[in-house]
């Protein structure tokens, strides 16, 4: 019985660690996605400002 408990506890531990890694990976991907969106919005804003400044000089 003790050996069965050790095997079950090892399986549960493995599944918890694996689940933790998956959750961490999903969280990191969401953070990267947010950062990428902010960078894209910032680049578009800078481009539009430059276009507007060029048009004002004409």
ZIHUDA-V783264 format. One record per residue. N is the residue number from 0. RES is the residue in one small letter. PSI is psi as a letter, one per 40 degrees, with the letter a starting at -180 (NA if undefined). OMEGA is omega in whole degrees, 0 to 359 (NA if undefined). NEAR is the number of other ideal C-beta (glycine too) atoms within 12 Angstrom. Layout:
N,RES,PSI,OMEGA,NEAR / N,RES,PSI,OMEGA,NEAR
//
This chain:
0,x,d,181,7 / 1,x,d,179,8 / 2,x,d,177,9 / 3,x,d,178,10 / 4,x,d,179,11 / 5,x,d,179,12 / 6,x,d,180,13 / 7,x,d,180,14 / 8,x,d,177,14 / 9,x,d,179,14 / 10,x,d,179,14 / 11,x,d,179,14 / 12,x,d,180,14 / 13,x,d,181,14 / 14,x,d,178,14 / 15,x,d,179,14 / 16,x,d,179,14 / 17,x,d,179,14 / 18,x,d,179,14 / 19,x,d,179,14 / 20,x,d,180,14 / 21,x,d,179,14 / 22,x,d,179,14 / 23,x,d,180,14 / 24,x,d,179,14 / 25,x,d,179,14 / 26,x,d,180,14 / 27,x,d,178,14 / 28,x,d,178,14 / 29,x,d,178,14 / 30,x,d,178,14 / 31,x,d,179,14 / 32,x,d,178,14 / 33,x,d,180,14 / 34,x,d,180,14 / 35,x,d,178,14 / 36,x,d,179,14 / 37,x,d,179,14 / 38,x,d,179,14 / 39,x,d,179,14 / 40,x,d,179,14 / 41,x,d,179,14 / 42,x,d,178,14 / 43,x,d,179,14 / 44,x,d,179,14 / 45,x,d,180,14 / 46,x,d,179,14 / 47,x,d,177,14 / 48,x,d,179,14 / 49,x,d,179,14 / 50,x,d,180,14 / 51,x,d,178,13 / 52,x,d,178,12 / 53,x,d,180,11 / 54,x,d,179,10 / 55,x,d,180,9 / 56,x,e,180,8 / 57,x,NA,NA,7
//
